[in-house]
Amino acid sequence: MNRRDLLSVLLVGAVAFGWAVARTHGRNLAALPVPGWVPGLGDPLVDWSADLVVRQDDLRLLRGELARAPSVWEPPQKPDIVVIVLDTVRADHLGLYGYDRATTPKIDAWAAGARVYDRMQSNGAWTLPSHASLFTGKPIIAHGARGTPVGSDIAAPLADKTPTVARALRQAGYRTAGIAANRAFLHPMWGLAQGFDVWLCQQLRFDAMRLPYTSGDRVTTMAKALLERPREEPLFLFLNYMDAHAPWIPRRGYVRDADAIRSTYLPYNGGWEAVTTALMAKGTAPGAVQRAWKEAYDSELRFLDEQVGDLLQALPTLGIGPEDYVFVLSDHGEYLGEHALVEHSKDVYESVLHVPLLIQGPGYAPGRDATPMQTQDVASLLLAAAGEPPLDGAVRTADLQVSELYWSRHKDLTNAQYGKRFDRIRRAFRVGAQKLILGSDGSREAYDLAEDPDELNPVTTARWVPGLEARAEAWLAGQKLAPEAKMTGPADVEALRSLGYVE
């Protein structure tokens, strides 16, 4: 063999090896994340490449957890069910909900074959209470996993031994598995892992760019590896993608308005505290700040779309067929300067409450659906897909949609300049386009969302306001406030701090 032939063989071998590795990890490795950015320093755009060490660690953990999970010997013939939660994704920044900037082309394409719910509202304004509603079928007031005032624990977890979707499906013969990127409030100490045979969250170490969560490409890789395994039992797979959550890393290749990005405006860089304090205390933020937030958030949606779209496209080759069910939704949205707010967990306006809900599966014909829906309704839909009855105490939405916020992050409540603003309970009551917000501090706002979708002009004289207020009072009178459960162990303060929930 001459030298040229030898080089050709080596080149072909190298290409084949690279292709095999890329195929193993489910995507083009050149697009995968590793940081070239330090908060507040240098070029704010991040270059990405593969972190194979972290990826192999993920798969090793997954194999170990699956080996320890119990097995059902006589499985019923039931459909597989996949639930994908896009943490912190607001509906109005997705193309399929009318956004005028390209952020989610792959999810939009998949949604063409799905039932798309236009009036989906989150029960809560942040992760813990909304996921608890998803898993229990109950409003926040009834399940008790919620925020707390200063002087209490950071939050109240979902009480131990609570009936959940995962527990009911496991009893029905399902293998239940969850992969959760949100290391803060999907840690098992908050009670949301109840009923899961496998729950990967806190075991997953930070990836190479030191994100405070598990990046979306890693979630997709683990999900594919799990689905590729031969399985005798029907599978309930829950996936939580965290990439749209702050700190909104502007990743190279996903930014469209590079001139807008200023690292000092982004979480949690040198100028972040100054601009957010000015916004929430005084209601002012330069247009350049909000432009930077919008572009950074949208760039994260583009990255998220690529990871989730990769999985959605691969599902038919991984055993998830037309007889199975796939649910895609969000737990809450995000403020990007609206109402003098940023991030979430601070109030109950549409920026944080209006979220996507997309369903593919038997009985869900593709198309738009104007049925009023809430996070709590999805629990019963999941069980119905498996041919199982609703959970005890689960509530389905008729026409009245109710969203609740119990205080805010302790970091907000203790802020000397704007903490008093968030020291209250706020509830949003909606029927059609009519919306009423009531606060424990005596605050009261009403909006006609048909005429004022951005909630900029409160309604004061509309005839419908007293009627909706009476319905709100009747709803509250018919509820029993669930007692607060106590955390079973110390909070993972590192994870909470890294996502801005505590100082």
Buried (B, 14 or more C-beta within 10 A) or exposed (E): EEEEEEEEEEEEEEEEEEEEEBEBBBBEBEBBBBBEBEBBEEEBBBBBBBBEEBBEBBBEBBEEBBEEBEEBEEBEEBBBBBBBBBBBBBBBBBBBBEBEBEBBBBBBBBBEBBBBBBBBBBBBBBBBBBBBBBBBBBBBBBBBBBBBEEEEEBBBBBBEEBBBBBBBBBEBBBBBBBBBBBBBBBBBBBBBBBBBBBBBBBEBEBBBBEBBBBBBBBBBBBBBBBBEEEBEBBBBBBBBBBBBBBBBBBBBBBBEBEEBBBBBBBBBBEBBEEBBBBBBBEEEBEEEBBBBBBBBBBBBBBBBBBBBBBBBEBBEEBBBEEEBBBBBBBBBBBBBBBBBBBBBBBBBBBBBBBBBBBBBBEEBEEEEBEEBBBBBBBBBBBBEBBEBEBBEEBBEBEEBBBBBBBBBBBBBBEBEEBBEBBBBBBBBBBBBBBBBBBBEEEEEBBBBBEEBEEBEEEBEEEEBBEEBBEBBEEBBEEBEEBEBBEBEEEBBEEBBBBBBBBE
